[in-house]
Amino acid sequence: MGPFPPRTPDLYRASPTAGAFPVSTDPSPVTALLGSDVLLKCSFPAAPRGGARDETLLVRWYFQERQVAELDGIPITTRAGAILFSQQQGHAQASLLLPGVTLADQGHYRCSVHYAGQHGEGTVQVQVAALPWVEVPSPVVQRDEDSALVCCVRGFYPQHIAVSWLQNGQELNASFISAARRGHRDGTFSLVTVYRFTPTERDLGALFSCRARHPLLNQSRQADFWISFRAGGLEMGLRVLLWVLRASLLLAMAMGGWLYCDTSSRPRKMVEQVMEQVTERIWDPLRQRFQQAREAISSWSR
């Protein structure tokens, strides 16, 4: 037997001559932030029509046509929540409190009220949304060299979101925006976007931003940052030598971006270690050898 005891349906059936019993709920849809507490209102007249002596009250809440709460003297619920009952200025409320909503809570709710032989219902649709977290993990670029910035946008719902890059408030053209993927335990989405450019001295003091706008909530979150230059630069000859590697930089950043954007520390540390090893074992030795070759050619020309 479930938590709701069986009842005789005729006991709470509305009288055919009683007319419609007004029950009011919130306008649909009700948009709830993921993890927040939501109160679904169910309001009706506090005094029965015609001065009926039988003032028996029964309120039932249904979610997706499955009963989840009941108020009949003692509130009973099958979900972690409660029915809050109150009377004020001729109206009564038997609202359903949903604490810490999840994606599983979105859908169709129905409030059914049986009061003094009268019956009325109200319905409301609940949709859940989540604002994203926006982060640019490493705004370090190479002066006068083809560089890329990676922006991590994660934890948003639903999957439709607008992402843009800005410099001093002016919108830039993103080089790459990945498809949103659903990889979090709470069912939210993430994506990676890359902005590729050749930074100069003028860009050093500019305010860069990665912005994510949530169309459903009509709110935006963004990460503001200033770029910094890596120590040392690449000579012209080395640029030519490594142009093929640079052509694949965008793809590498997009693939590695998922690991780098991971909220756990292990994937990020792994990517950082790989980047350090590449710098130590490939880029720095090549730069040193190229510099030695230049010095040797210069001495021969004398």
Beta strands, then each sheet from edge to edge (+ up, - down):
strand 1: 24-25
strand 2: 30-33
strand 3: 38-40
strand 4: 42-45
strand 5: 57-63
strand 6: 66-71
strand 7: 75-77
strand 8: 82-88
strand 9: 91-98
strand 10: 107-115
strand 11: 118-129
strand 12: 133-135
strand 13: 140-141
strand 14: 147-156
strand 15: 162-167
strand 16: 170-172
strand 17: 176-177
strand 18: 181-182
strand 19: 189-197
strand 20: 208-214
strand 21: 219-225
strand 22: 228-229
sheet 1: 1+ 4- 9+ 3-
sheet 2: 1+ 4- 9+ 8-
sheet 3: 2+ 11+ 10- 5+ 6- 7+
sheet 4: 12+ 14- 19+ 17-
sheet 5: 12+ 14- 19+ 18-
sheet 6: 13+ 22+
sheet 7: 16+ 15- 20+ 21-
end
